[in-house]
């Protein structure tokens, strides 16, 4: 099926040749700003993120055109990171890549942001994204290009949200579940989250704890929540 509003971009059009072959989404995300025809103000979502309400541009950008940076509160993250290092407590790759992003911002701008990703749709300005990749963090980001698979040495894309805040080109907003709700697939009652919080955005997050039976419940849940197909579906 073809739709004039949908364009599929091959990653080879946007990422440097030395990053190929690339099976690491973290690397690909560093070069989103190179997508042909991308707007100065753009949104980024994964395939497990959904709108649950009618919203406009003002939900993602303020009146000055600055992105609204949505994060989850994590008051003690900086100290927990130190404790984990001192006592050699294991940390997963994802957490380490977020920590690395936070440390880079602190080293460059003297600001530490403890907020963590809200696992949902984020907003960016292409100019700031490009400046972070090509100027402020070029060496650090390009040093990761040959991480063809995910690595603890990657830099999670939250660095671009922290960057917007550090440069005073973003508006910080901590989210509640009514605004952005993350539903893990191993949680059995998906609809309970929707009826309880009525979130504007939600994410159906497939985790290492999810089973194939959990995944089988996704299709009927989405069909019940969105009974009418969009113009982009077969």
N, C-alpha and C positions, 0 to 999 in steps of 0.2 A: 504494500500500500504506500502511495506517495501523497504527501501533503505539502503545498507550497509554503506553509508556515514552518515546516520542519526541515532542518538541514543537518545532515550527519557529517561531522568533521573527523577525519582520520588524525590520530594523535601525531602521526609523522609530519603533519602540517604545522604543528605548534611546538613540539619539544625538540631540543638539540639532538643531533645525530648520535652523539656519544651515549645518550640515555637509552638507545635502542639495543636490543628489544626491551620493552618496558612493561612489566607486570605490577608496577607499583603506582597506585593511584595518587600517593602523596607527591611523587615527582610530577605527574601529569598536572596536578592542581597548581603547581607553581607557574604554569604557563597558560592559564586560562585567559589572561589578558591578550594573548596572541590569536585568539579565535577570530577569523575573518568577519568583519562587520559587527563585532561586539560593541554594544553601547557603552558610553562613559559610565553610566549607572547600570549595574547589572546584578542579577541574583544568581546564586549557585545552590543547587540542591542535588542530593543523591537520589537514587531510584526508590528509596524507601521512605521518602518524605512527601507529605500530603497537605493540601489546603483543606480546612474544614469550615471555612467561612468566606464570604465575599469581602475582599479587601482591596485597597487601592495603593498607589505608590507611597502615600504618606505613612503606611505601615512600615516601610523599609527605609525611607529617607525623610529627614526633617525638612522644614521649610527653606533651609539654606542649601539643600541638596546633599547634606552630609549623611552617610550611612548610619543607621541605628544599629549599634553593635550589641547583639544579644548574647549574654553569657549566663551561665549558672553560677551561683555563689559557691565559693570554696574558700572559706575564711582561713583555714590552717594549711593550705596546700604548700606554701613556701616552707613552713616548718616541718611538715610531714615529709617533704622531699629530703630535707637535711637528715631527719631521723632515719629514713630508709637507707641513705648513703652511709651514715655512721654505723648502723647495725647490719648493713648488707642485707636489707629486706628486699626480696624479689619484687620487681615492678614490671608490668607488661610493656610491650613495645609502644603501644598507643600512648600510654601515660608518659613514657620517656620522651616521645616526640613533642608532646605538649610542653613538658618541662623545658626542653631545649629551646622552644620558641620563646617562652617567658624569659629565660636567661639571656637570650640574644637581645631582646628588647631592653632588659635591664642594663646590659653592658653598653649598649649604644646610646640609650636615652636616660638612663638612671631611674627608670620607672619599672616597677614589678606589678604585673596584673595577675591576681590569683584566680580570677574567674575562668571557668572551663567551658568547652563547647556545649551548646545546648542541643546538639544533634538534630539540627533542623536548618531550614532555608536561611542563608545569610546574604547580606547586601554589601556591595563593594563599589568603589570608584576605580575605573581602569587605570587612571593616571597614577594613583597612589600605589596600586598593585604593581605597576610597571616600575615605579621608582624604587620600591622595596627590593624587587628582584634584580634589577639592572644596576642599581647604585648602592643603596645602604647595606644590602645583605648579599651582594653578588657572589663574593668569595665563598661564603658559608653555604649558599644554596647550590652553587655550581659544583661544590665539592661532593655533593650527594648524588649527582646525576647517574653515576654508575651503580647505584643501589637498585639493581633491576628488580629485586624483590624488596618488600618492606623491611626496614632496618631500624634498630633503636637509634641510629645516628641520623635519621631523617628529621626534617623540620615540619611539623604539622601546620596546615594552612591557617590555624588560628593566629599565626604570626602576623598576618595581614590585618586582622581585626585589632590586635594589640598595637600594631603600627599606626592604624588610623587614630586610635585613642592617644598614643604618644605624640603624634603630630598635630593633635587637636583638630582632626578632620573626621571625627566620628563621635556619635553620642552614645554613651554607655547606658545599657538598660539590662537589668537582671530580670530573668523571666520566671514566671510561675507556671504551673501546669495548665492554667487556663489560657495561657498565651502560647506555650510550646510544650507539648507533652511527648515524652519518649516512652514508647510501649515496647518492652522486650518480648520477643516471640515466645519465650518459655512461660510468660504470664498467660494463664489460660483464658481469661475473660477480657478480650480486647475491647468489647463494646462497653464494659463497665467503665473504662477510662474515658470513653467518649461521653457517656451519659453523666458521669460524675463531674468532669471538668469542662466539657464542651470547649475543647481547645481550638484556638484559631489555626494552629499548625500541629501536626502530629507526625511522629516517626515510628514506623514498625521496624524495630532494630533486631536484626538476626545476629545472635551472639553465639559464642562457643557452647553455651548451655542449651541452646535450642535443638530440638530433635526434628526428624522428618514429619512426625505427627503434628508438631507445633506448626510447621510450615504449611501443612495441608489445610490448616484453619484460616490461612490468610485470604485465599480466594473467596470463600463464602462470606467472610467478614466484610471485605471490600465491596462485594456485590450487594450486600445488604445496606451498606452505608452509602454507596454510590450506585443506585439501581439503573440510572440512565448513562449510557456510554457517551463519552466525549467524541468530538469529531476526529480525534486522532486514533481511535481504537478501531480494530477490525470488527 
